[in-house]
């Protein structure tokens, strides 16, 4: 009797272990490449995405606020890490750490809307327990259409958005935009409070 009981208990334990492994494998297999990327970035939030910090991007003067991201969703995606920073020397509310990726640049509205819908759906599937919201502003006729899908939980925001920067370009050039310049992005924002009295870099102030 004892031998049979031990054997039955061992079989039961083995069955449970096998089921757990299969469930774990199935869950991982269900993750798309984009979902895997999202989860990896989210996992670095507690260190303000610092594990994804590459060389400094000095295109804006080398103010120690913007760095190249070392993790991207695809080989042709570009990501930037914006560290916690002040917009002005006397800024009382520093800008939060941000990991920002450009998924597509200079695409059409139709392409942007299709890809935006796909990324939004993947975020929902990948982060099912998060809180979701969405806004849609502007319109194609004025080249200012802007959509944003947001997933939030305490300490972090994940959002995908697209907007037509034609109006912004027109404001600088003085010539009305006749073609869209739509950009699709995916961003991760650390909304947790930063360390008190930390010495932070200031946007626009060059290296010292």
One Martini backbone bead per residue (centre of mass of N, CA, C, O) as a GRO file, in nm:
protein
  208
    1UNK     BB    1   0.058   0.061  -0.022
    2UNK     BB    2   0.296   0.259   0.009
    3UNK     BB    3   0.406   0.223  -0.276
    4UNK     BB    4   0.151   0.316  -0.427
    5UNK     BB    5   0.132   0.595  -0.296
    6UNK     BB    6   0.408   0.700  -0.387
    7UNK     BB    7   0.360   0.658  -0.687
    8UNK     BB    8   0.109   0.838  -0.712
    9UNK     BB    9   0.247   1.095  -0.603
   10UNK     BB   10   0.466   1.107  -0.822
   11UNK     BB   11   0.278   1.122  -1.066
   12UNK     BB   12   0.134   1.379  -0.980
   13UNK     BB   13   0.385   1.562  -0.966
   14UNK     BB   14   0.474   1.517  -1.260
   15UNK     BB   15   0.217   1.625  -1.391
   16UNK     BB   16   0.230   1.911  -1.275
   17UNK     BB   17   0.508   1.982  -1.390
   18UNK     BB   18   0.439   1.937  -1.688
   19UNK     BB   19   0.206   2.140  -1.703
   20UNK     BB   20   0.372   2.390  -1.624
   21UNK     BB   21   0.569   2.377  -1.860
   22UNK     BB   22   0.359   2.392  -2.087
   23UNK     BB   23   0.240   2.663  -1.999
   24UNK     BB   24   0.501   2.823  -2.020
   25UNK     BB   25   0.561   2.763  -2.319
   26UNK     BB   26   0.292   2.873  -2.431
   27UNK     BB   27   0.325   3.162  -2.332
   28UNK     BB   28   0.592   3.218  -2.482
   29UNK     BB   29   0.490   3.139  -2.768
   30UNK     BB   30   0.269   3.375  -2.774
   31UNK     BB   31   0.489   3.570  -2.795
   32UNK     BB   32   0.583   3.824  -2.953
   33UNK     BB   33   0.836   4.020  -3.044
   34UNK     BB   34   0.706   4.276  -2.928
   35UNK     BB   35   0.636   4.163  -2.647
   36UNK     BB   36   0.921   4.093  -2.562
   37UNK     BB   37   1.021   4.381  -2.579
   38UNK     BB   38   0.828   4.513  -2.379
   39UNK     BB   39   0.906   4.337  -2.130
   40UNK     BB   40   1.206   4.419  -2.124
   41UNK     BB   41   1.165   4.719  -2.076
   42UNK     BB   42   0.982   4.708  -1.825
   43UNK     BB   43   1.206   4.554  -1.647
   44UNK     BB   44   1.388   4.845  -1.641
   45UNK     BB   45   1.234   5.069  -1.477
   46UNK     BB   46   1.370   5.064  -1.184
   47UNK     BB   47   1.644   5.180  -1.353
   48UNK     BB   48   1.556   5.385  -1.574
   49UNK     BB   49   1.667   5.214  -1.831
   50UNK     BB   50   1.990   5.182  -1.795
   51UNK     BB   51   2.036   4.897  -1.942
   52UNK     BB   52   1.973   5.067  -2.235
   53UNK     BB   53   2.243   5.233  -2.234
   54UNK     BB   54   2.425   5.407  -2.450
   55UNK     BB   55   2.541   5.623  -2.634
   56UNK     BB   56   2.567   5.943  -2.674
   57UNK     BB   57   2.356   6.190  -2.805
   58UNK     BB   58   2.497   6.493  -2.966
   59UNK     BB   59   2.289   6.648  -3.161
   60UNK     BB   60   2.206   6.865  -2.905
   61UNK     BB   61   2.515   6.909  -2.751
   62UNK     BB   62   2.577   6.733  -2.498
   63UNK     BB   63   2.368   6.720  -2.211
   64UNK     BB   64   2.307   6.429  -2.084
   65UNK     BB   65   1.990   6.325  -2.192
   66UNK     BB   66   2.078   6.152  -2.459
   67UNK     BB   67   2.045   5.808  -2.577
   68UNK     BB   68   2.119   5.519  -2.707
   69UNK     BB   69   1.956   5.233  -2.772
   70UNK     BB   70   2.013   4.870  -2.719
   71UNK     BB   71   1.698   4.818  -2.767
   72UNK     BB   72   1.500   4.657  -3.021
   73UNK     BB   73   1.236   4.533  -3.215
   74UNK     BB   74   1.408   4.603  -3.473
   75UNK     BB   75   1.669   4.668  -3.685
   76UNK     BB   76   1.502   4.949  -3.796
   77UNK     BB   77   1.490   5.052  -3.510
   78UNK     BB   78   1.472   5.350  -3.307
   79UNK     BB   79   1.630   5.430  -2.989
   80UNK     BB   80   1.574   5.637  -2.691
   81UNK     BB   81   1.731   5.776  -2.398
   82UNK     BB   82   1.574   5.964  -2.140
   83UNK     BB   83   1.668   6.113  -1.879
   84UNK     BB   84   1.654   6.255  -1.599
   85UNK     BB   85   1.538   6.603  -1.630
   86UNK     BB   86   1.589   6.939  -1.702
   87UNK     BB   87   1.453   7.215  -1.872
   88UNK     BB   88   1.557   7.390  -1.633
   89UNK     BB   89   1.749   7.499  -1.377
   90UNK     BB   90   1.458   7.569  -1.204
   91UNK     BB   91   1.326   7.302  -1.216
   92UNK     BB   92   1.069   7.132  -1.017
   93UNK     BB   93   0.983   6.925  -1.274
   94UNK     BB   94   1.114   6.675  -1.392
   95UNK     BB   95   1.174   6.475  -1.640
   96UNK     BB   96   1.113   6.168  -1.721
   97UNK     BB   97   1.195   5.875  -1.799
   98UNK     BB   98   1.269   5.768  -2.152
   99UNK     BB   99   1.165   5.518  -2.392
  100UNK     BB  100   1.214   5.580  -2.742
  101UNK     BB  101   1.042   5.459  -3.043
  102UNK     BB  102   1.077   5.429  -3.394
  103UNK     BB  103   0.880   5.241  -3.611
  104UNK     BB  104   0.800   5.490  -3.808
  105UNK     BB  105   0.874   5.695  -4.108
  106UNK     BB  106   0.724   5.853  -4.346
  107UNK     BB  107   0.412   5.778  -4.370
  108UNK     BB  108   0.103   5.691  -4.421
  109UNK     BB  109  -0.204   5.690  -4.295
  110UNK     BB  110  -0.286   5.401  -4.358
  111UNK     BB  111  -0.032   5.272  -4.241
  112UNK     BB  112  -0.046   5.397  -3.957
  113UNK     BB  113  -0.326   5.287  -3.873
  114UNK     BB  114  -0.259   4.988  -3.906
  115UNK     BB  115  -0.009   4.976  -3.717
  116UNK     BB  116  -0.139   5.096  -3.468
  117UNK     BB  117  -0.353   4.875  -3.429
  118UNK     BB  118  -0.148   4.643  -3.395
  119UNK     BB  119   0.008   4.753  -3.148
  120UNK     BB  120  -0.232   4.790  -2.959
  121UNK     BB  121  -0.317   4.491  -2.955
  122UNK     BB  122  -0.047   4.385  -2.840
  123UNK     BB  123  -0.052   4.537  -2.575
  124UNK     BB  124  -0.309   4.406  -2.466
  125UNK     BB  125  -0.199   4.113  -2.475
  126UNK     BB  126   0.072   4.164  -2.309
  127UNK     BB  127  -0.105   4.374  -2.094
  128UNK     BB  128  -0.395   4.270  -1.958
  129UNK     BB  129  -0.387   4.430  -1.653
  130UNK     BB  130  -0.402   4.695  -1.767
  131UNK     BB  131  -0.464   5.030  -1.837
  132UNK     BB  132  -0.678   5.177  -2.086
  133UNK     BB  133  -0.632   5.429  -2.351
  134UNK     BB  134  -0.780   5.680  -2.590
  135UNK     BB  135  -0.681   5.909  -2.859
  136UNK     BB  136  -0.838   6.137  -3.114
  137UNK     BB  137  -0.694   6.377  -3.333
  138UNK     BB  138  -0.776   6.549  -3.582
  139UNK     BB  139  -0.678   6.560  -3.944
  140UNK     BB  140  -0.595   6.515  -4.271
  141UNK     BB  141  -0.667   6.795  -4.403
  142UNK     BB  142  -0.450   6.938  -4.178
  143UNK     BB  143  -0.211   6.762  -4.088
  144UNK     BB  144  -0.312   6.668  -3.752
  145UNK     BB  145  -0.314   6.378  -3.696
  146UNK     BB  146  -0.376   6.211  -3.364
  147UNK     BB  147  -0.276   5.911  -3.201
  148UNK     BB  148  -0.344   5.734  -2.873
  149UNK     BB  149  -0.212   5.453  -2.688
  150UNK     BB  150  -0.265   5.348  -2.340
  151UNK     BB  151  -0.061   5.195  -2.082
  152UNK     BB  152  -0.119   5.138  -1.725
  153UNK     BB  153   0.081   5.156  -1.422
  154UNK     BB  154   0.242   5.173  -1.152
  155UNK     BB  155   0.529   5.366  -1.273
  156UNK     BB  156   0.398   5.323  -1.578
  157UNK     BB  157   0.414   5.394  -1.938
  158UNK     BB  158   0.253   5.273  -2.239
  159UNK     BB  159   0.293   5.398  -2.582
  160UNK     BB  160   0.115   5.461  -2.886
  161UNK     BB  161   0.189   5.678  -3.176
  162UNK     BB  162   0.055   5.923  -3.413
  163UNK     BB  163   0.181   6.183  -3.639
  164UNK     BB  164   0.164   6.486  -3.825
  165UNK     BB  165   0.449   6.694  -3.899
  166UNK     BB  166   0.366   6.902  -4.123
  167UNK     BB  167   0.282   7.151  -3.952
  168UNK     BB  168   0.555   7.193  -3.816
  169UNK     BB  169   0.721   7.224  -4.074
  170UNK     BB  170   0.556   7.466  -4.184
  171UNK     BB  171   0.623   7.665  -3.953
  172UNK     BB  172   0.931   7.673  -4.028
  173UNK     BB  173   0.910   7.720  -4.354
  174UNK     BB  174   0.624   7.872  -4.451
  175UNK     BB  175   0.499   7.608  -4.584
  176UNK     BB  176   0.256   7.432  -4.685
  177UNK     BB  177   0.137   7.122  -4.642
  178UNK     BB  178   0.082   6.838  -4.888
  179UNK     BB  179   0.220   6.611  -4.715
  180UNK     BB  180   0.270   6.355  -4.525
  181UNK     BB  181   0.458   6.295  -4.193
  182UNK     BB  182   0.437   6.004  -4.057
  183UNK     BB  183   0.466   5.891  -3.712
  184UNK     BB  184   0.567   5.592  -3.529
  185UNK     BB  185   0.539   5.510  -3.178
  186UNK     BB  186   0.723   5.384  -2.877
  187UNK     BB  187   0.663   5.429  -2.520
  188UNK     BB  188   0.852   5.463  -2.202
  189UNK     BB  189   0.738   5.570  -1.875
  190UNK     BB  190   0.867   5.690  -1.575
  191UNK     BB  191   0.646   5.772  -1.289
  192UNK     BB  192   0.833   5.764  -1.072
  193UNK     BB  193   0.989   5.892  -0.825
  194UNK     BB  194   1.268   6.048  -0.767
  195UNK     BB  195   1.540   6.140  -0.632
  196UNK     BB  196   1.642   6.339  -0.392
  197UNK     BB  197   1.865   6.588  -0.472
  198UNK     BB  198   1.942   6.541  -0.755
  199UNK     BB  199   2.178   6.559  -1.009
  200UNK     BB  200   2.071   6.712  -1.306
  201UNK     BB  201   2.036   6.747  -1.617
  202UNK     BB  202   2.020   7.003  -1.875
  203UNK     BB  203   1.848   7.112  -2.123
  204UNK     BB  204   2.097   7.259  -2.342
  205UNK     BB  205   2.340   7.185  -2.167
  206UNK     BB  206   2.648   7.140  -2.195
  207UNK     BB  207   2.929   7.011  -2.145
  208UNK     BB  208   3.174   7.025  -1.853
   0.00000   0.00000   0.00000
